[in-house]
Amino acid sequence: MNRIVAIHLLNDYSGSPKVLMQLLKTWTGKNIEAHLFTSGGSRGFLSDLPKVTRHLIWYRFSQNPLIKICNFFISQLLLMIKLLLFLRREDTIYINTVLPFGAAVAGKLRGCRIIYHIHETSVKPRIFKNFLFGIARLTASKGVFVSDYLMKKEPLVKNQVLLYNVLEREFAEKADQSYIIRSKEPIILMICSLKSYKGVDEFVKLAEINSTYIFKLVLNASQKEIDAYFKGKILPDHLKMYPTQKDTHAFYREASIIVNLSRPDEWVETFGLTILEGMRYRLPAIVPPVGGITELVSDNKNGFLINSADVYELSGKIHYLMCNEDIYQSFSEAAYQKSLEFSEAYFEETCVQMISI
């Protein structure tokens, strides 16, 4: 087996780098030589991987849209130059998300096999999305997709693979061994990025109209960023917010319901790893009615499919679950049983096959 060269732009504690971490651990466990090109300057799931040779690439995130796009294109130019000097023709390039297009260009010029792992569809503006997916379609030898929905919506090439995100064995075992501590007051949990399109404001609204429950919002952001986002806003006392958490087990363990409130017209969820994690903890889920996330949640069985714009319907379903113990237990068990389908054994078998064929 020749070298696999993995590329991921921004190393943090979000879903896509977590999946790449799982892939790299599997490949190196099979004695495949793995190199990783990713950003430095911040810690994330890709920071301390044994047996993986890490190469830092320059990238600086900015809230200013003009600076952000300039930094992005500069980072891709530098990445392309770095890879042109590093790559061998027999290497397999594994590009995680559509963003690192510089790796695709370098790989094409060097004659390498290029595999794209597609996690997203909601890339804006439209011209930027067309550019990134256009590069992917021109350069990819194979496409890997996190859901059936995404594979059908954003086809790249004829050679395509469905690889669902799964729970790490360590996470699943810890969840299964945990004694579930339900709070006397029901806790509604959401874990997401600090973006309006992720439904952060809808979650606040939901908390405002439901004072009998505790709402916990775990954000992939610093406390400073959280303070800036909510500056000048009056938030209810029963809404608790937390910055980036490396270990989320304690939040799942005490929660009653897990929710994802992404706005379907702005951000379509292509999978929903935090929902799957919550389901392993037997949490009924409330999620948007579109996207790959509906492959996890069956309406009125292990959760509900509801548009986050309808906060009163969301509120009604939460109340329905919390006031009907038998129904809650039925949803809880169904959520757990569904989570068992997304095992690391399936993931490991598929991810080795897809780079060897």
Secondary structure, 3 states (H helix, E strand, C coil): CCCEEEECCCCCCCHHHHHHHHHHHHHHHCCCCEEEEEECCCCCCCCCCCCEEEEEECCCCCCCHHHHHHHHHHHHHHHHHHHHHHCCCCCEEEEECCCCHHHHHHHHHHCCEEEEEECCCCCCCHHHHHHHHHHHHHHCCEEEECCHHHHHHCCCCCCEEECCCCCCHHHHHHHHHCCCCCCCCCEEEEEECCCHHHCHHHHHHHHHCCCCCEEEEEECCCHHHHHHHCCCCCCCCCEEEECCCCCCHHHHHHCCEEECCCCCCCCCCCCCHHHHHHHHCCCCEEECCCCHHHHCCCECCCEEECCCCCHHHHHHHHHHHHCCHHHHHHHHHHHHHHHCCCCHHHHHHHHHHHHHC
